[in-house]
Amino acid sequence: MTKILEEAGASQSPLHTGTRGVPGPVACLQTLSNRIAGVEAWAAGLTVFGIFCLLLGNVVSRSLGNPLIWTDELAVFLMAWAAFIGASLGLARRQHIAITLLPDALRPAARRQLAILVDVALLVFLAVLSVQIWRWFDPVGVLQAPSIEDFTSSTFNFIYQEPTVTLGMHKVWFWLVMPIFCVTATIHVLASLAGRLTGGEEMAA
C-alpha cells in the first residue's frame, strides 16, 4: 500500500512549481491547485488499493464457497471515483493523452495562445457540465420540498432515493464525485490559465 501511495503522490510534480514574480491572487490559486492535487494523488492511491482489496476478497470468498456479492458493486463505484479523481489530477499535472504535432510546430508565442485557448475550452466544458449536474442534483428544489419523497414524486428525479443493489446505500453518495470533480478541475484549469496569462509559469500546450 505504501508503494502505491508513494507512486501516486510523488511520481510527478504538479504543473505549478514556482510562484516567483506571479501576482498574489494567482500564486494563491496555484498553491491551492497544488494542494488539491496532492490530496487527489493520495485519494487515487487509496481508492485503487481499495479496489484491489475488494477484488482479492471476492476471489478468496468465492474460492471458500461464500462469495461476498457486495464487493463487485462497491468496486465498480470506487472505479468511478478513481476515474474522476484521476481526471482532475491529470488536468492539474497536464498528464492527459494529447497529440502535440500542432503545438510542437508553432512558435512559442503561438503555442502560448493555443494553450490559453485549450484552457478556455476546458472551462467552457466544465461550466456546461456543472450546469447539468446542478440541474440533476437540484439542491434548491430539494431544500424547498417538504421531504425527499415529495421532491421525487413531483419532479420524477430519483437521484436521492435510487438504492444500490447490494450495499444498502443510496447511489447519490457515490454520484457526489461528479460535483467534486467539477470544483477541483475548475480550480486546476483556472490556476493554469491564470499562470499562462500572467507569464508566471512555463507555457505548455
Secondary structure as the mmCIF struct_conf table of DSSP 4:
data_model
#
loop_
_struct_conf.conf_type_id
_struct_conf.id
_struct_conf.beg_label_comp_id
_struct_conf.beg_label_asym_id
_struct_conf.beg_label_seq_id
_struct_conf.end_label_comp_id
_struct_conf.end_label_asym_id
_struct_conf.end_label_seq_id
HELX_RH_AL_P HELX_RH_AL_P1 THR A 2 ALA A 10
BEND BEND1 SER A 11 GLN A 12
BEND BEND2 LEU A 15 LEU A 15
TURN_TY1_P TURN_TY1_P1 ARG A 20 GLY A 21
HELX_RH_AL_P HELX_RH_AL_P2 GLY A 24 SER A 63
TURN_TY1_P TURN_TY1_P2 LEU A 64 GLY A 65
TURN_TY1_P TURN_TY1_P3 ILE A 69 ILE A 69
HELX_RH_AL_P HELX_RH_AL_P3 TRP A 70 ARG A 93
TURN_TY1_P TURN_TY1_P4 ARG A 94 ARG A 94
BEND BEND3 HIS A 96 HIS A 96
HELX_RH_AL_P HELX_RH_AL_P4 LEU A 101 ALA A 105
BEND BEND4 LEU A 106 LEU A 106
HELX_RH_AL_P HELX_RH_AL_P5 PRO A 108 PHE A 137
HELX_RH_AL_P HELX_RH_AL_P6 PRO A 139 GLN A 144
BEND BEND5 ALA A 145 SER A 147
HELX_RH_AL_P HELX_RH_AL_P7 ILE A 148 THR A 155
TURN_TY1_P TURN_TY1_P5 ILE A 159 GLN A 161
HELX_LH_PP_P HELX_LH_PP_P1 GLU A 162 GLU A 162
STRN STRN1 PRO A 163 PRO A 163
HELX_LH_PP_P HELX_LH_PP_P2 THR A 164 THR A 164
BEND BEND6 VAL A 165 LEU A 167
BEND BEND7 MET A 169 MET A 169
STRN STRN2 HIS A 170 HIS A 170
TURN_TY1_P TURN_TY1_P6 LYS A 171 LYS A 171
HELX_RH_AL_P HELX_RH_AL_P8 VAL A 172 TRP A 175
TURN_TY1_P TURN_TY1_P7 LEU A 176 LEU A 176
HELX_RH_AL_P HELX_RH_AL_P9 VAL A 177 THR A 198
TURN_TY1_P TURN_TY1_P8 GLY A 199 GLY A 199
BEND BEND8 GLU A 201 GLU A 201
#
